[in-house]
Amino acid sequence: MFDLISEMSNYAFMRRAFVVTTILSASVAPVGAFLVLRRLSLAGEAMAHAITPGVVIGFVTAGLSVMSLLFGGLIAGLGVAVLTAYLARNTILRSDASLASLYLIALAIGIFILSAAGSAVPLKSFLFGSILGVDDASMILVSGVATVTLMTFALILRPLIMSTCDPVFFESQVKRPWIVDQGFMFLLVLNLLAAFKTLGTLMAVGLMILPATAARYWSGTITAQLGLGFIFSLLSCWLGLTLSYILPETPSGPAIVLVAGAIFVLSALFGPLGLRGQFSATTKS
C-alpha cells in the first residue's frame, strides 16, 4: 500500500488530482447534504442540465476558457433558478414542475446551439471531466469556489437549517425568505461549474448526492451528516483515483462515482438508519 502511494505521488498529475478532489469534496459536501435534506436531490441533476446553454455559448464564443465557461454557465443556471422561483410563486405550477420544464428547454437550446456550431468533441470531454488533466486555472477556480461556498455556509447555515426543518415558521419570521433559497441555488450552480474540469458536471452531481445520502443512513443530526458526507466524498475521490491508477483503462470520474455508489449501498444495508436498523426494530417489536 505504501509503495502504491509513493508511486502515485511521483506523478504531478496524480498529486494535482488528489489535491483538487480534496478541495472539491469540502465544497460539495454541504451542498449535497442540504440537497438531500431539502428533498431537492433531483434538482441537482436538473441544474446540471440547465447550465448547458451557457456553457455551450461560452465554448462557442471563447473556446475552452475557464472564465467564459464559468460566466456562461453561471448566468444560465441562475437564470433558470430565478425563473423557477418566480413561476412557482406567481403561477399555478409548483417549483418541481417549473424546474423540470425550464431545464428541458435549456438543455434543448444547448444541444441546438452545439449542433449548429459544429464541433462537440472538446466540449464533450469538458462536460464529463478530465480530472487527470487539471491545470492551474482550474485549481484556482475550484479553490475559489470552495472558499466562497464555505464562507457563505458559515453565514447562512442557521437560517438554512431553519428553512429546511420548518419552512412555514421560517417564512413567518423573515421578511425575504427567498434570499436563503436563492443563495443556496447559487452555491449549487457554482459548485457544478467548478467541477467541470475535474469530474464533469454530470459526475459532480453523483459526488454531491451519493455521499450525502449514505451519511443520512448513519445519523439523524445535520452536523453529523455534514461531517460524514465530507468523509465519504473524500474516500470516494481517493479510492476512485487509486482504482483508475491501478486499472489504467478505467476513467477517473466514473470510478469515483462508482466508489461513492458502493459506499451508499453499504450504508443502506448496514447503517443504523438503513435496512439493518429497520430489521432490528422489526425483530424487537
C-alpha positions as CSV (number, residue, x, y, z in Angstrom):
1,M,0.0,0.0,0.0
2,F,2.8,2.5,0.9
3,D,4.6,1.6,-2.3
4,L,1.5,2.3,-4.3
5,I,1.0,5.7,-2.6
6,S,4.7,6.5,-3.1
7,E,4.4,5.5,-6.8
8,M,1.3,7.7,-7.4
9,S,2.9,10.7,-5.7
10,N,5.7,10.6,-8.1
11,Y,3.4,11.9,-10.8
12,A,2.5,15.6,-10.8
13,F,-0.9,14.9,-12.4
14,M,-1.9,12.5,-9.6
15,R,-0.8,14.9,-6.9
16,R,-2.9,17.6,-8.5
17,A,-5.9,15.2,-8.8
18,F,-5.7,14.3,-5.1
19,V,-5.4,17.9,-4.0
20,V,-8.2,19.2,-6.2
21,T,-10.7,16.4,-5.3
22,T,-9.9,17.0,-1.6
23,I,-10.9,20.7,-2.1
24,L,-13.9,19.8,-4.2
25,S,-15.1,17.3,-1.5
26,A,-15.0,20.0,1.1
27,S,-17.0,22.3,-1.2
28,V,-19.7,19.9,-2.5
29,A,-20.4,18.0,0.8
30,P,-22.5,20.7,2.5
31,V,-24.3,21.4,-0.8
32,G,-25.2,17.7,-1.2
33,A,-26.3,17.4,2.4
34,F,-28.8,20.1,2.1
35,L,-30.0,18.9,-1.3
36,V,-30.9,15.6,0.4
37,L,-32.4,17.2,3.5
38,R,-34.5,19.7,1.4
39,R,-35.6,16.8,-0.9
40,L,-34.0,18.5,-3.9
41,S,-31.7,15.7,-5.0
42,L,-33.2,15.6,-8.5
43,A,-32.9,19.4,-8.6
44,G,-29.1,19.0,-8.7
45,E,-29.3,16.8,-11.8
46,A,-31.8,19.3,-13.4
47,M,-29.4,22.2,-12.7
48,A,-26.6,20.3,-14.2
49,H,-28.5,20.3,-17.5
50,A,-29.9,23.8,-17.0
51,I,-26.4,25.3,-17.2
52,T,-25.7,23.6,-20.6
53,P,-26.7,26.5,-22.9
54,G,-24.5,29.0,-21.0
55,V,-21.5,26.6,-21.1
56,V,-22.1,26.0,-24.8
57,I,-22.3,29.7,-25.7
58,G,-19.2,30.3,-23.7
59,F,-17.4,27.5,-25.5
60,V,-18.6,28.7,-29.0
61,T,-17.6,32.3,-28.3
62,A,-14.3,31.8,-26.4
63,G,-13.3,28.2,-26.6
64,L,-12.3,26.2,-23.5
65,S,-11.6,29.3,-21.5
66,V,-12.4,28.6,-17.9
67,M,-13.8,32.0,-17.2
68,S,-16.0,32.1,-20.3
69,L,-17.5,28.7,-19.4
70,L,-17.9,29.8,-15.8
71,F,-19.7,33.0,-16.5
72,G,-21.8,31.4,-19.3
73,G,-22.9,28.5,-17.1
74,L,-23.4,30.8,-14.1
75,I,-25.7,33.1,-16.0
76,A,-27.7,30.2,-17.4
77,G,-28.0,28.4,-14.1
78,L,-29.0,31.4,-12.1
79,G,-31.5,32.4,-14.8
80,V,-33.2,29.1,-14.6
81,A,-33.2,29.1,-10.7
82,V,-34.7,32.7,-10.5
83,L,-37.3,32.0,-13.2
84,T,-38.3,28.7,-11.5
85,A,-38.8,30.6,-8.2
86,Y,-40.8,33.3,-9.9
87,L,-43.1,30.9,-11.7
88,A,-43.6,28.8,-8.5
89,R,-44.6,32.0,-6.6
90,N,-46.8,33.6,-9.2
91,T,-48.4,30.8,-11.2
92,I,-50.3,27.5,-10.5
93,L,-47.2,25.4,-11.2
94,R,-45.1,24.2,-8.3
95,S,-41.3,24.6,-8.3
96,D,-40.6,21.0,-9.3
97,A,-42.8,21.3,-12.5
98,S,-41.3,24.7,-13.3
99,L,-37.8,23.5,-12.9
100,A,-38.4,20.4,-15.0
101,S,-39.9,22.4,-17.8
102,L,-37.2,25.1,-17.8
103,Y,-34.2,22.7,-17.6
104,L,-35.6,20.7,-20.6
105,I,-35.9,23.9,-22.6
106,A,-32.4,24.9,-21.6
107,L,-31.0,21.5,-22.4
108,A,-32.6,21.6,-25.9
109,I,-31.3,25.1,-26.5
110,G,-27.8,24.0,-25.5
111,I,-27.9,20.9,-27.8
112,F,-29.3,23.0,-30.7
113,I,-26.5,25.7,-30.4
114,L,-23.9,22.9,-30.1
115,S,-25.1,21.2,-33.2
116,A,-25.3,24.4,-35.2
117,A,-21.8,25.4,-34.1
118,G,-20.3,22.1,-35.3
119,S,-17.5,20.5,-33.2
120,A,-18.7,19.0,-29.9
121,V,-15.6,16.8,-29.2
122,P,-13.6,19.2,-26.9
123,L,-16.7,20.3,-25.0
124,K,-17.7,16.6,-24.5
125,S,-14.5,15.9,-22.6
126,F,-15.1,19.1,-20.6
127,L,-18.6,18.1,-19.6
128,F,-17.6,14.7,-18.5
129,G,-14.4,15.8,-16.7
130,S,-10.7,15.5,-17.1
131,I,-9.5,15.1,-13.6
132,L,-6.0,13.9,-14.5
133,G,-5.5,17.0,-16.7
134,V,-6.4,19.7,-14.2
135,D,-4.4,22.9,-14.9
136,D,-3.6,25.9,-12.7
137,A,-6.6,27.9,-13.8
138,S,-9.0,25.1,-12.9
139,M,-7.3,24.6,-9.5
140,I,-7.6,28.3,-8.7
141,L,-11.3,28.1,-9.8
142,V,-12.1,25.1,-7.5
143,S,-10.2,26.7,-4.6
144,G,-12.1,30.0,-5.1
145,V,-15.4,28.2,-5.3
146,A,-14.7,26.2,-2.2
147,T,-13.7,29.3,-0.3
148,V,-16.9,31.1,-1.3
149,T,-19.0,28.1,-0.5
150,L,-17.7,27.5,3.0
151,M,-17.8,31.2,3.9
152,T,-21.3,31.5,2.6
153,F,-22.4,28.4,4.5
154,A,-20.9,29.9,7.7
155,L,-23.2,32.9,7.2
156,I,-26.4,31.2,6.1
157,L,-26.1,27.9,8.0
158,R,-28.6,28.8,10.8
159,P,-31.3,30.2,8.5
160,L,-30.8,27.4,6.0
161,I,-31.3,24.8,8.8
162,M,-34.4,26.6,10.0
163,S,-35.9,26.9,6.5
164,T,-35.1,23.2,5.9
165,C,-36.6,21.9,9.2
166,D,-39.6,24.3,9.5
167,P,-40.1,26.4,6.3
168,V,-43.5,27.8,7.4
169,F,-42.1,29.1,10.7
170,F,-39.0,30.5,8.8
171,E,-41.2,32.4,6.3
172,S,-43.2,33.9,9.1
173,Q,-40.1,35.2,10.9
174,V,-38.1,36.5,7.9
175,K,-39.1,39.3,5.5
176,R,-37.3,37.9,2.5
177,P,-37.1,34.1,2.9
178,W,-36.3,33.7,-0.8
179,I,-32.8,35.1,-0.3
180,V,-31.7,31.9,1.6
181,D,-33.2,29.7,-1.1
182,Q,-31.7,31.6,-4.0
183,G,-28.4,31.8,-2.1
184,F,-28.3,28.0,-1.8
185,M,-29.2,27.6,-5.5
186,F,-26.3,30.0,-6.3
187,L,-23.9,27.7,-4.4
188,L,-25.3,24.7,-6.2
189,V,-24.7,26.2,-9.6
190,L,-21.3,27.5,-8.6
191,N,-20.1,24.0,-7.5
192,L,-21.4,22.4,-10.6
193,L,-19.4,24.8,-12.7
194,A,-16.3,24.3,-10.5
195,A,-16.5,20.6,-11.2
196,F,-16.3,20.9,-15.0
197,K,-12.6,20.3,-15.3
198,T,-12.5,17.7,-12.6
199,L,-15.4,15.3,-12.6
200,G,-17.6,17.0,-15.2
201,T,-21.0,18.3,-14.4
202,L,-22.8,15.0,-14.6
203,M,-20.3,13.2,-12.4
204,A,-20.3,16.1,-9.9
205,V,-23.9,15.5,-9.2
206,G,-23.1,12.0,-8.2
207,L,-20.4,13.2,-5.8
208,M,-22.8,15.7,-4.3
209,I,-25.7,13.3,-3.7
210,L,-24.3,9.8,-3.1
211,P,-22.1,10.7,0.0
212,A,-24.9,12.8,1.4
213,T,-27.5,10.0,1.0
214,A,-25.0,7.5,2.5
215,A,-24.4,9.8,5.5
216,R,-28.2,10.0,6.0
217,Y,-28.2,6.3,6.9
218,W,-25.7,6.7,9.7
219,S,-27.0,9.8,11.6
220,G,-30.1,11.9,12.1
221,T,-28.4,15.1,13.0
222,I,-27.4,17.7,10.4
223,T,-23.9,18.3,11.8
224,A,-23.0,14.6,11.7
225,Q,-24.4,14.3,8.2
226,L,-22.2,17.2,7.1
227,G,-19.1,15.6,8.5
228,L,-19.8,12.1,7.3
229,G,-20.7,13.5,3.8
230,F,-17.3,15.1,3.6
231,I,-15.5,11.9,4.8
232,F,-17.5,9.7,2.3
233,S,-16.9,12.2,-0.5
234,L,-13.1,12.2,0.3
235,L,-12.9,8.4,0.4
236,S,-14.8,8.2,-2.9
237,C,-12.3,10.5,-4.6
238,W,-9.2,9.0,-3.2
239,L,-10.3,5.3,-3.7
240,G,-11.6,6.2,-7.2
241,L,-8.4,7.8,-8.2
242,T,-6.4,4.9,-6.9
243,L,-8.7,2.4,-8.8
244,S,-8.2,4.3,-12.0
245,Y,-4.4,4.3,-11.5
246,I,-4.3,0.6,-10.9
247,L,-6.7,-0.1,-13.8
248,P,-5.5,2.4,-16.5
249,E,-8.5,1.8,-18.8
250,T,-10.9,2.9,-16.0
251,P,-12.0,6.6,-16.4
252,S,-11.4,8.5,-13.2
253,G,-14.7,10.4,-12.9
254,P,-16.9,7.3,-13.2
255,A,-14.6,5.4,-10.9
256,I,-15.0,8.0,-8.2
257,V,-18.8,8.0,-8.5
258,L,-18.9,4.1,-8.5
259,V,-17.0,4.1,-5.3
260,A,-19.4,6.6,-3.9
261,G,-22.2,4.3,-5.1
262,A,-20.6,1.4,-3.3
263,I,-20.5,3.4,0.0
264,F,-24.1,4.3,-0.5
265,V,-25.1,0.6,-0.9
266,L,-23.1,-0.5,2.1
267,S,-24.6,2.4,4.2
268,A,-28.1,1.4,3.0
269,L,-27.5,-2.2,4.1
270,F,-25.6,-1.7,7.3
271,G,-26.3,1.8,8.6
272,P,-28.3,2.1,11.8
273,L,-31.0,4.1,9.9
274,G,-30.8,1.7,6.9
275,L,-32.1,-1.8,6.3
276,R,-30.2,-3.3,9.2
277,G,-31.8,-0.7,11.6
278,Q,-35.2,-1.4,10.2
279,F,-34.7,-5.1,10.5
280,S,-33.5,-4.8,14.1
281,A,-36.5,-2.6,15.0
282,T,-38.9,-5.1,13.4
283,T,-37.3,-8.0,15.2
284,K,-37.5,-6.3,18.6
285,S,-41.2,-5.4,18.1
